[in-house]
Amino acid sequence: MIISRTPYRISFLGGGTDYPEWYLQHGGAVLSTSIDKFCYIMCRKLPPFFEHKYAIRYSRIENCTTLNEIQHPTAREALKFLNIHEGVEINHDGDLPARSGMGSSSSFTVGLLNALYALKGIMPNKMQLARESITIEQQLVRDTVGSQDQVAAAYGGLNHIQFLQNSEIIVNPMIIPSERMAEFNDQLMLFYTGIMRTASNVAESYVKNISERKRQMRIMNDLVNEGMSILSSGQDLQEFGKLLHEAWQVKRSFSSLISNPIVDDIYQQARSAGALGGKLSGAGGGGFMLLFVPKEAQDAVRRKLTSLIHVPFRFEFNGSQVVFYDPNMDYKPLVGERYKKPTKAFQELSVLAGYHDQYAKNGHQAIESGQANAEIRS
């Protein structure tokens, strides 16, 4: 039995520059942090006592006999990627809902790879987890996703992540005093808008023509440097809140799908109650809204947004971890080629009883016929 725990993330600045369509031409950078809300993946080698070979449990339940039957694209492609053909059971649980802008799909991918590697007795490093998760999502599943979420989930912490034109990824932890880190964390509020959306659908609305948005993208990149300067210097942290507001105005100009009247109303209500800035976490469209709110204004913002779910959080610094490791019995050597063949369908006792009754009846008739023939011969 293996259990991995992988954090969700909040992206502050630079979102959009982490798409390969942009950074392979111009380079990119983001400022983000992982938080103490997690995706949990439990997996184990499935004993050969089931009709199915793969059991995948998430919002749906899948029992499959072949890899190609698996409907969950990430689970299917991850199993193929790691060349796992023996029986496996995978269960997913999360602290936050999917399709909510918290990088949940990438946390799932990173956590699943980490757990499956552990099942094989392998401990990958954080960059390997990040890069292979990017490969699975972008090249195998073919989702329109960036490259920051996988890095944030794998590494954890408050980081400046750079994406170079040669495809190299550099992770620079933000080095700031613990008191300032806590002060920064204390002025951030997270609210769930209740709007679910698929990030790749929103991203497709601007990523395909991202080269036409050079001005906005360069502003987003510059804002990352400004944000780092505020955090690492003695400047008033409220300047960071104002920077978030500026970044959100730029991000909204990318596409009409990034915001909507409901989101705009939530944001304006928060601002009227004292929030200095904020943004939708992730690609946009809905999900969670991050707000920078001075502590003296936080009660007012809560009252203003009383219809929304407020989610307190703290920064997290460990990244994806295997938190339980207990290698169970490996049945593969015992059953050998059995794992490469389709499983014979199991049968109910009531069905077998019918066959037994028919067999007994035929046998009794045969005995009676034999006795009759013997009498004739005598």
C-alpha positions as CSV (number, residue, x, y, z in Angstrom):
1,M,0.0,0.0,0.0
2,I,1.4,3.4,-1.0
3,I,-0.1,6.8,-0.1
4,S,1.2,10.0,-1.6
5,R,0.3,13.5,-0.5
6,T,0.7,16.4,-3.0
7,P,-0.1,20.0,-2.3
8,Y,-2.2,22.3,-4.3
9,R,-0.8,25.7,-5.3
10,I,-1.6,29.4,-5.6
11,S,0.0,31.4,-8.4
12,F,0.6,35.0,-7.7
13,L,2.2,36.5,-10.7
14,G,3.4,35.5,-14.2
15,G,0.6,33.2,-15.1
16,G,0.5,32.6,-18.9
17,T,4.2,32.9,-19.4
18,D,4.6,29.2,-18.3
19,Y,2.9,27.9,-21.5
20,P,5.5,26.3,-23.8
21,E,3.9,28.1,-26.7
22,W,5.3,31.3,-25.1
23,Y,8.4,30.5,-23.0
24,L,10.1,28.3,-25.7
25,Q,10.2,31.5,-27.8
26,H,10.6,34.3,-25.1
27,G,11.2,32.7,-21.7
28,G,8.9,33.0,-18.8
29,A,8.6,33.2,-15.0
30,V,6.1,32.8,-12.3
31,L,5.9,33.5,-8.5
32,S,3.8,30.9,-6.8
33,T,3.4,28.9,-3.5
34,S,2.1,25.5,-2.5
35,I,-0.5,25.5,0.4
36,D,-1.6,23.1,3.1
37,K,-4.4,21.6,1.1
38,F,-3.6,18.3,-0.5
39,C,-4.4,15.7,-3.1
40,Y,-4.0,12.1,-1.8
41,I,-3.3,9.1,-4.0
42,M,-3.5,5.6,-2.6
43,C,-2.4,2.7,-4.7
44,R,-1.6,-0.9,-4.3
45,K,-0.9,-4.0,-6.4
46,L,-4.2,-5.6,-7.1
47,P,-4.4,-9.3,-6.0
48,P,-5.4,-11.6,-8.9
49,F,-8.7,-12.5,-7.3
50,F,-10.8,-10.1,-9.3
51,E,-12.4,-10.1,-12.7
52,H,-10.8,-6.7,-13.4
53,K,-7.1,-5.9,-13.6
54,Y,-7.2,-2.1,-12.9
55,A,-9.4,-0.4,-10.4
56,I,-9.5,3.4,-10.6
57,R,-11.5,5.3,-7.9
58,Y,-12.1,9.1,-8.2
59,S,-15.4,10.9,-8.8
60,R,-16.2,7.8,-10.9
61,I,-15.4,4.1,-10.3
62,E,-13.7,2.2,-13.1
63,N,-13.0,-1.5,-13.2
64,C,-11.1,-2.4,-16.3
65,T,-9.3,-5.4,-17.7
66,T,-7.0,-3.5,-20.1
67,L,-5.2,-0.2,-19.9
68,N,-7.0,1.2,-23.0
69,E,-10.3,0.7,-21.3
70,I,-9.4,3.2,-18.6
71,Q,-11.4,6.4,-19.2
72,H,-9.4,8.7,-16.8
73,P,-6.8,10.0,-19.3
74,T,-4.0,10.8,-16.7
75,A,-4.3,7.5,-14.9
76,R,-4.3,5.6,-18.2
77,E,-1.3,7.5,-19.6
78,A,0.7,7.4,-16.4
79,L,0.3,3.6,-16.2
80,K,1.5,3.3,-19.8
81,F,4.3,5.8,-19.2
82,L,5.7,3.7,-16.4
83,N,5.0,0.4,-18.2
84,I,2.9,-1.0,-15.5
85,H,0.9,-4.0,-16.8
86,E,0.3,-5.9,-13.5
87,G,-2.9,-5.3,-11.6
88,V,-3.2,-2.0,-9.8
89,E,-5.8,-0.2,-7.7
90,I,-5.7,3.6,-7.5
91,N,-7.8,5.8,-5.2
92,H,-8.0,9.6,-5.2
93,D,-9.1,12.0,-2.5
94,G,-8.6,15.8,-2.4
95,D,-9.0,18.6,0.2
96,L,-10.4,20.9,-2.5
97,P,-12.7,20.3,-5.5
98,A,-11.4,19.6,-9.0
99,R,-11.7,22.1,-11.8
100,S,-11.3,25.0,-9.3
101,G,-8.0,26.7,-10.4
102,M,-5.8,25.3,-7.6
103,G,-3.7,23.1,-9.9
104,S,-5.6,20.0,-8.9
105,S,-5.0,18.1,-12.2
106,S,-1.3,18.6,-12.0
107,S,-1.2,17.7,-8.3
108,F,-3.1,14.5,-9.2
109,T,-0.5,13.7,-12.0
110,V,2.5,14.5,-9.7
111,G,1.1,12.5,-6.8
112,L,0.1,9.6,-9.0
113,L,3.6,9.3,-10.5
114,N,5.1,9.6,-7.1
115,A,2.9,6.7,-5.8
116,L,3.4,4.5,-8.8
117,Y,7.2,4.9,-8.7
118,A,7.1,3.9,-5.0
119,L,5.1,0.9,-6.0
120,K,8.0,-0.1,-8.3
121,G,10.5,0.6,-5.5
122,I,11.8,3.8,-7.1
123,M,12.3,7.2,-5.5
124,P,12.3,9.9,-8.3
125,N,13.7,13.4,-7.5
126,K,11.4,16.5,-7.6
127,M,12.5,17.7,-11.0
128,Q,11.9,14.3,-12.5
129,L,8.4,14.3,-11.1
130,A,7.7,17.8,-12.5
131,R,9.1,17.1,-15.9
132,E,7.5,13.7,-16.4
133,S,4.1,15.2,-15.2
134,I,4.5,18.0,-17.8
135,T,5.2,15.3,-20.5
136,I,2.1,13.3,-19.5
137,E,-0.3,16.3,-19.4
138,Q,1.0,18.2,-22.4
139,Q,2.2,15.5,-24.8
140,L,0.3,12.3,-23.9
141,V,-3.1,13.6,-22.6
142,R,-2.7,16.7,-24.8
143,D,-4.3,19.1,-22.4
144,T,-3.7,22.9,-22.9
145,V,-1.9,23.4,-19.7
146,G,1.2,25.3,-18.6
147,S,4.3,24.1,-16.8
148,Q,4.1,25.9,-13.5
149,D,1.6,23.7,-11.6
150,Q,3.6,20.5,-11.9
151,V,6.7,22.2,-10.6
152,A,4.9,23.8,-7.7
153,A,3.2,20.5,-6.7
154,A,6.5,18.5,-6.9
155,Y,8.7,21.0,-5.1
156,G,6.4,22.8,-2.7
157,G,7.3,26.2,-1.1
158,L,7.2,29.8,-2.2
159,N,9.2,29.9,-5.4
160,H,10.3,32.0,-8.3
161,I,10.2,29.5,-11.2
162,Q,11.9,30.3,-14.4
163,F,11.1,28.7,-17.8
164,L,14.0,29.1,-20.3
165,Q,13.9,29.1,-24.0
166,N,16.0,25.9,-24.1
167,S,13.2,24.2,-22.0
168,E,15.3,24.3,-18.8
169,I,13.3,24.9,-15.6
170,I,14.9,26.7,-12.7
171,V,13.3,26.7,-9.2
172,N,14.5,29.5,-6.9
173,P,13.0,29.4,-3.4
174,M,12.2,32.9,-2.1
175,I,14.5,33.6,0.8
176,I,12.7,35.9,3.2
177,P,12.6,36.1,7.1
178,S,10.0,33.8,8.6
179,E,8.2,36.7,10.3
180,R,7.8,38.5,6.9
181,M,6.6,35.2,5.4
182,A,4.0,34.8,8.1
183,E,2.9,38.4,7.7
184,F,2.5,37.9,3.9
185,N,0.5,34.7,4.5
186,D,-1.7,36.4,7.0
187,Q,-2.9,39.0,4.5
188,L,-4.1,36.5,1.9
189,M,-7.6,35.2,1.8
190,L,-9.0,32.5,-0.4
191,F,-12.7,32.2,-1.4
192,Y,-14.5,29.5,-3.4
193,T,-16.7,31.1,-6.1
194,G,-18.7,27.9,-6.6
195,I,-18.0,28.1,-10.4
196,M,-16.5,25.0,-11.8
197,R,-14.7,25.1,-15.1
198,T,-12.2,23.2,-17.2
199,A,-8.9,25.1,-17.2
200,S,-7.8,23.9,-20.6
201,N,-11.0,25.2,-22.2
202,V,-10.3,28.7,-20.8
203,A,-6.6,28.5,-21.7
204,E,-7.3,27.5,-25.3
205,S,-9.1,30.8,-25.7
206,Y,-5.8,32.7,-25.5
207,V,-2.9,30.3,-25.7
208,K,-3.3,29.6,-29.5
209,N,-2.8,33.3,-30.2
210,I,-0.4,34.0,-27.3
211,S,2.2,35.4,-29.6
212,E,-0.2,38.2,-30.5
213,R,-0.2,39.3,-26.8
214,K,3.5,40.2,-26.5
215,R,2.8,43.4,-24.6
216,Q,0.6,41.8,-22.0
217,M,2.9,38.9,-21.6
218,R,5.9,41.0,-21.0
219,I,4.1,43.1,-18.4
220,M,3.2,39.8,-16.7
221,N,6.8,38.8,-16.7
222,D,7.9,42.2,-15.4
223,L,5.4,42.1,-12.5
224,V,7.1,38.9,-11.3
225,N,10.3,40.8,-10.7
226,E,8.4,43.6,-9.0
227,G,6.6,41.1,-6.7
228,M,9.9,39.5,-5.7
229,S,11.4,42.9,-5.0
230,I,8.6,43.8,-2.6
231,L,8.7,40.5,-0.8
232,S,12.5,40.4,-0.4
233,S,12.9,44.1,0.6
234,G,11.5,46.2,3.4
235,Q,8.7,47.6,1.4
236,D,5.2,47.7,2.8
237,L,3.6,44.4,1.8
238,Q,0.4,46.2,0.8
239,E,2.3,47.2,-2.3
240,F,2.1,43.5,-3.3
241,G,-1.7,43.6,-3.0
242,K,-1.8,46.6,-5.4
243,L,0.5,44.6,-7.7
244,L,-2.0,41.7,-7.7
245,H,-4.7,44.1,-8.8
246,E,-2.6,45.4,-11.7
247,A,-1.8,41.8,-12.8
248,W,-5.5,40.8,-12.7
249,Q,-6.4,43.7,-15.0
250,V,-3.8,42.6,-17.5
251,K,-4.8,38.9,-17.2
252,R,-8.5,39.8,-17.8
253,S,-7.5,41.3,-21.2
254,F,-6.2,38.0,-22.4
255,S,-9.7,36.6,-23.2
256,S,-13.4,37.2,-22.5
257,L,-13.5,33.8,-20.8
258,I,-11.1,34.7,-18.0
259,S,-13.7,36.6,-16.1
260,N,-17.5,37.0,-16.1
261,P,-20.1,39.3,-14.5
262,I,-20.3,37.0,-11.4
263,V,-16.6,37.0,-10.8
264,D,-16.3,40.8,-11.5
265,D,-19.1,41.4,-8.9
266,I,-17.3,39.3,-6.3
267,Y,-14.1,41.1,-6.9
268,Q,-15.7,44.5,-6.7
269,Q,-17.5,43.7,-3.5
270,A,-14.2,42.5,-2.0
271,R,-12.4,45.7,-3.1
272,S,-15.2,47.8,-1.7
273,A,-14.7,46.1,1.7
274,G,-11.0,46.7,1.8
275,A,-9.2,44.1,-0.4
276,L,-6.3,45.8,-2.2
277,G,-6.1,43.3,-5.0
278,G,-6.6,39.7,-6.0
279,K,-7.2,37.3,-8.9
280,L,-8.8,34.1,-9.9
281,S,-6.4,31.3,-9.1
282,G,-5.4,29.4,-12.3
283,A,-6.5,29.9,-15.9
284,G,-9.6,31.9,-14.9
285,G,-13.3,31.5,-15.5
286,G,-14.2,30.5,-11.9
287,G,-12.9,28.3,-9.1
288,F,-11.1,30.0,-6.2
289,M,-10.4,33.7,-5.8
290,L,-7.3,34.9,-4.0
291,L,-7.5,38.3,-2.3
292,F,-4.9,40.4,-0.6
293,V,-6.6,41.9,2.4
294,P,-5.0,43.9,5.3
295,K,-5.8,42.2,8.6
296,E,-8.0,45.1,9.8
297,A,-10.3,44.7,6.7
298,Q,-10.6,40.9,6.7
299,D,-13.8,40.8,8.9
300,A,-15.5,43.2,6.5
301,V,-14.5,41.2,3.5
302,R,-15.9,38.0,5.1
303,R,-19.2,39.7,5.8
304,K,-19.3,41.1,2.2
305,L,-18.6,37.7,0.7
306,T,-20.7,35.7,3.2
307,S,-22.3,33.6,0.5
308,L,-18.9,32.2,-0.5
309,I,-16.8,29.6,1.3
310,H,-13.8,31.1,2.9
311,V,-10.8,28.7,3.0
312,P,-8.1,29.6,5.5
313,F,-4.7,28.2,4.5
314,R,-1.0,28.3,5.3
315,F,2.0,28.0,3.0
316,E,3.5,24.5,2.6
317,F,7.1,23.7,1.9
318,N,7.5,19.9,1.4
319,G,5.9,19.3,-2.0
320,S,4.8,15.8,-3.1
321,Q,5.7,13.1,-0.6
322,V,5.1,9.4,-0.1
323,V,3.6,9.5,3.4
324,F,2.8,5.8,3.8
325,Y,4.9,3.0,2.3
326,D,4.1,-0.6,2.9
327,P,5.0,-2.8,-0.1
328,N,2.4,-5.5,-0.2
329,M,2.8,-9.0,-1.7
330,D,3.8,-9.0,-5.3
331,Y,1.6,-11.7,-7.0
332,K,3.3,-11.3,-10.4
333,P,6.0,-13.9,-10.0
334,L,3.4,-16.4,-8.7
335,V,1.0,-16.1,-11.5
336,G,3.5,-15.4,-14.3
337,E,1.9,-15.1,-17.7
338,R,-1.5,-14.8,-16.0
339,Y,-1.2,-11.0,-15.8
340,K,-0.7,-10.8,-19.6
341,K,-4.0,-12.6,-20.3
342,P,-7.6,-11.5,-20.0
343,T,-9.3,-12.5,-16.8
344,K,-11.8,-15.3,-17.0
345,A,-15.2,-14.0,-16.0
346,F,-16.2,-15.1,-12.5
347,Q,-19.6,-16.9,-12.0
348,E,-22.3,-16.7,-9.4
349,L,-23.0,-19.9,-7.3
350,S,-26.7,-19.8,-8.4
351,V,-25.6,-20.1,-12.1
352,L,-23.2,-22.9,-11.2
353,A,-26.0,-24.6,-9.3
354,G,-28.1,-24.6,-12.4
355,Y,-25.3,-26.4,-14.3
356,H,-25.0,-28.8,-11.5
357,D,-28.7,-29.7,-11.5
358,Q,-28.6,-30.2,-15.2
359,Y,-25.5,-32.3,-14.9
360,A,-27.0,-34.4,-12.2
361,K,-30.2,-34.9,-14.2
362,N,-28.3,-36.0,-17.3
363,G,-26.2,-38.3,-15.2
364,H,-29.2,-39.9,-13.5
365,Q,-30.8,-40.4,-16.9
366,A,-27.6,-42.0,-18.2
367,I,-27.6,-44.4,-15.2
368,E,-31.2,-45.4,-15.7
369,S,-30.5,-45.9,-19.4
370,G,-27.6,-48.1,-18.5
371,Q,-29.6,-50.2,-16.1
372,A,-32.3,-50.7,-18.8
373,N,-29.8,-51.8,-21.4
374,A,-28.3,-54.3,-18.9
375,E,-31.8,-55.8,-18.2
376,I,-32.4,-56.2,-22.0
377,R,-29.0,-57.9,-22.4
378,S,-29.8,-60.3,-19.6
